[in-house]
Amino acid sequence: GESVGLHLPTLSVQEGDNSIINCAYSNSASDYFIWYKQESGKGPQFIIDIRSNMDKRQGQRVTVLLNKTVKHLSLQIAATQPGDSAVYFCAETVLNTGFQKLVFGTGTRLLVSP
Amino acid sequence: EAGVTQFPSHSVIEKGQTVTLRCDPISGHDNLYWYRRVMGKEIKFLLHFVKESKQDESGMPNNRFLAERTGGTYSTLKVQPAELEDSGVYFCASSYGGGSTEAFFGQGTRLTVV
C-alpha cells in the first residue's frame, strides 16, 4: 500500500546550523510532494512543494530535493533559527484536476537550540 | 482574509457520546478535506468534498463517522457513538480548485474520548 516514512523522529540542531530532514515514499505514481511545518496548537503550514518533473526547488532558506530513483525526499533549512522548531511532515499525492489526497509521513520534530 | 477555522478547538467526551466538529473553509474554496492524526501516527486522509458533493470518502474509518457539507460552504464531521480510538486531532483543509495545488489547513480540533 501507500506509505510515506521518515528516517528520524527527532532532529536537534544548533541555531545557525543547516538542517536536513529526510523522507522516503513508496508510491511510484506520486507526482507532487509537499513539506509542511506544524507548530504547537496550529495546523500544518505549507512550506515548499515540488513536482516529479523536478529534482530540486529552492525557497527562502529552504530547499527540497527529490530523488525519484530511490524515492527519497529531503528538506534542507539553511541557517536554522529557533523559530524553525516544529514538527515537519512530508506528504505525497497524485495530482488530478486540482484534487489533493495527501499521504503524510509520521513527522520529524526539529529542535533548535540557541 | 480569514483562514480555515475549526470549532471547537478541544472536545472531551465520554465513550458512546456524540460529537460534531465544524470546519469553515476559506471563502471561495470549492475543495474541502478532512484529515485526522491519531496520537503518534501520521496524518491520514478521511474524505474530500467538491462543493457539496463527496468526491472521495475512502479514508472514513467506519459508519460511525458522518460528514456533510450542505450548501457547499462549511462542513461538519459527526462521530456517533464515539469510541476511545477516535481520539486524536482532526484537521480540515481547503483549496481553491481549478488546478490549484495548495491546501490550507485549519488549526485542528483535538478530540479526547474517555
Interface residues (C-beta under 8 A of the other chain):
Chain A: V4 Y32 Y36 G41 K42 G43 P44 Q45 F46 D49 F89 A91 L95 T97 G98 F99 Q100 K101 L102 V103 F104 G105 T106 G107
Chain B: V4 N31 Y33 Y35 G40 K41 E42 I43 K44 F45 H48 V50 Q55 D56 G59 F91 A93 S95 Y96 G97 G98 G99 S100 T101 E102 A103 F104 F105 G106 Q107 G108
